[in-house]
Amino acid sequence: MDDKVHIAHPSGARACVYLHGAHLTSWKTASGQEQIFLSKEAVFKPPKAIRGGVPICFPQFSDFGPLETSHGFARNTRWSIFEREGDTVVLKLTSEDDNFLEKFGCEDSFTLSVRYTITDFQLFTRITVTNTGGEEMAYTTALHTYFRVEDVTKARVEGLYRVGYLDSLDGRVMKTEENPCISISEEVDRIYLSTPPTVRLVDPIGKRVLTIEKYNLPDIVVWNPWVDKARRTGDLGDDEYKEMLCVETGCIKPAIKLAPGTVWKAEQIVTSKNNVSIP
Ligand SMILES: O=P(O)(O)OC[C@H]1O[C@H](O)[C@H](O)[C@@H](O)[C@@H]1O
């Protein structure tokens, strides 16, 4: 059975999603430009998560939850195809698919689905969680998107000015963003809380502006491993940190609490403007 799904839009836009993790590894807009970073050293062998693309962190982001598996197990597990049509694919993972209790200590009963749709210059992602059990379910989640940038030292994230963040490199103490534009010149690992509905990633050398809109995903992680962490990360090339910037939309703090039988939905819409001249 094939382990990946290709979706296409009549404009020429294309995307590729692996069943392993429902992991989007490539998104090319109608201009042909790749928007997503995927490490040349990525390992496509479960249970290892794929380095790059869009890992889905569920039912926990990092260690924000009771599980020992960082970022949860959805990214390490094979999903099934629920729907597939032209520009859209919907993948599903349910707690009945695998023994998540024995393997990861997860007691919840749930259905998780992710829908990807592409248009000429947009990528729509919708996550739906249904609590199919009899107890309240608590979880944290994120779309851990590795955006491709031509030169991370010239890239910037806009829209987080004056937003509070937990600095994961400084004991997760709360700080406030003092810069209207966040630029990267060292390792950065921050969880911005209660962020505005739209942020922008500007990549001047790649001549592109990505607008990230989101619903029900209040938090944003900005991560770049920089030199030392890239060297320590086995499935990332030593210099590849220059070509990537993670801007991860999520629900991290506080955790979501989902009553039995209820449904939670969240969406992210990324619009990429290509071939723009940026000063
Ligand atoms: O190496 P991974 O488990 O894929 O995690 C990669 C990164 O994910 C997030 O961005 C976290 O904030 C980082 O602390 C972590 O290093």
The ligand as an SDF file (V2000), in Angstrom:
LIG
                    3D

 16 16  0  0  0  0  0  0  0  0999 V2000
   13.1390   17.2500   17.8220 O   0  0  0  0  0  0  0  0  0  0  0  0
   11.6360   17.3400   17.9220 P   0  0  0  0  0  0  0  0  0  0  0  0
   11.0490   16.4390   18.9640 O   0  0  0  0  0  0  0  0  0  0  0  0
   10.9890   17.1530   16.5810 O   0  0  0  0  0  0  0  0  0  0  0  0
   11.3020   18.8230   18.3840 O   0  0  0  0  0  0  0  0  0  0  0  0
   11.7180   19.9310   17.6530 C   0  0  0  0  0  0  0  0  0  0  0  0
   11.3320   21.2300   18.3630 C   0  0  0  0  0  0  0  0  0  0  0  0
    9.9340   21.3060   18.4230 O   0  0  0  0  0  0  0  0  0  0  0  0
    9.3770   22.5230   18.9910 C   0  0  0  0  0  0  0  0  0  0  0  0
    9.5850   23.5970   18.1620 O   0  0  0  0  0  0  0  0  0  0  0  0
    9.9470   22.7810   20.3810 C   0  0  0  0  0  0  0  0  0  0  0  0
    9.5650   24.0670   20.8240 O   0  0  0  0  0  0  0  0  0  0  0  0
   11.4430   22.6440   20.3930 C   0  0  0  0  0  0  0  0  0  0  0  0
   11.8930   22.7110   21.7440 O   0  0  0  0  0  0  0  0  0  0  0  0
   11.9060   21.3360   19.7800 C   0  0  0  0  0  0  0  0  0  0  0  0
   13.3060   21.2580   19.7840 O   0  0  0  0  0  0  0  0  0  0  0  0
  1  2  2  0
  2  3  1  0
  2  4  1  0
  2  5  1  0
  5  6  1  0
  6  7  1  0
  7  8  1  0
  7 15  1  0
  8  9  1  0
  9 10  1  0
  9 11  1  0
 11 12  1  0
 11 13  1  0
 13 14  1  0
 13 15  1  0
 15 16  1  0
M  END
$$$$
